């Protein structure tokens, strides 16, 4: 009976660690996605204007 209880405790601990690692990875992925730049960014942090073709002026 003690062996079965010990096995259940170990299995519960393993499942807890696996679940916590998955949650940490999901949170890291979400943070990375939320803070990723969405386009070209200039040195001062602003998005540069689109270049226009000079031949149409």
C-alpha positions in Angstrom: 0.0 0.0 0.0 2.9 2.4 0.8 4.5 1.7 -2.6 1.2 2.5 -4.4 0.9 5.7 -2.4 4.5 6.7 -3.2 4.0 5.9 -6.9 0.9 8.1 -6.9 2.8 11.0 -5.2 5.6 10.7 -7.7 3.2 10.6 -10.7 1.4 13.6 -9.4 4.6 15.5 -9.0 5.7 14.6 -12.5 2.3 15.7 -14.0 2.5 19.0 -12.0 5.9 19.8 -13.4 4.9 18.9 -16.9 1.8 21.1 -16.7 3.8 24.0 -15.2 6.4 23.8 -18.0 3.7 23.8 -20.7 2.1 26.8 -19.1 5.4 28.6 -18.9 6.1 27.9 -22.6 2.7 29.1 -23.6 3.1 32.3 -21.6 6.6 32.9 -23.2 5.2 32.3 -26.7 2.3 34.7 -26.0 4.7 37.4 -24.6 7.0 36.9 -27.6 4.1 37.3 -30.0 2.8 40.4 -28.2 6.1 42.2 -28.1 7.3 41.3 -31.6 7.6 44.2 -34.1 5.0 44.1 -36.8 6.9 45.8 -39.6 10.1 47.7 -40.4 11.1 49.9 -37.5 13.6 52.7 -37.9 16.3 53.5 -35.4 14.2 56.0 -33.5 11.4 53.5 -33.0 8.9 54.8 -35.5 7.6 53.0 -38.5 9.1 54.6 -41.7 6.8 56.0 -44.4 6.4 53.9 -47.5 8.7 54.9 -50.3 7.1 56.5 -53.3 8.2 56.2 -56.8 9.9 59.4 -57.9 8.9 58.9 -61.6 5.2 59.6 -60.8 5.9 63.1 -59.4 
